[in-house]
Amino acid sequence: MTDTASTFESLLREALAPVEPPADLVERLEGALTSITEMAADELEAWELSAMRDPRNWVRPAAAVVVGSAAGVGLVLLRARRRAPSSPAGLAALRGAAERAMADFERETRKLLGER
């Protein structure tokens, strides 16, 4: 019985061992999120205000807002995570990372909406 338990435990350890992500995962994810955000912005640019009379036309702009916002937030968080120090030095580091994330969010929003 002990041999079976140790074999099972070793199989579990092997199955649950940490896996290193690919080196280019962050770049690929950032590219995908940027592409999704740009497509959502293009969809909203092509949207005509006169089409709002018919509720059936509300689905695409609403979906573009939701998907674009989610991708934008993910992009900001990804960039903030990359810039954050690997070993947190307390609240000062956390505050700095949050301020940089907000600045990134503002910059990305201005880029998508145009400098208005």
C-alpha angles and dihedrals in degrees: 000000000000091000091054091048093050091047090050091048092050090049090051092049090051093047094047097044113130115263122212113228119235114277094242096047094105093050093048092047092048090050092050093048091047091050092049092048092050092048091051091049090050090050091052092047091054092050116108120218091215090064091066092086090079113063090208088071093058096079100075097047091044091050090047091053093048097043094041092049093048092048091047093051090047090050093050092048092048092052092045090050091051092051095044115100115259093230111044114229096201134272095331091063091046092050091048092050091050092050091050090048091053091048089050090049091052092047093049092047092051090047092052096043095038125242101299 
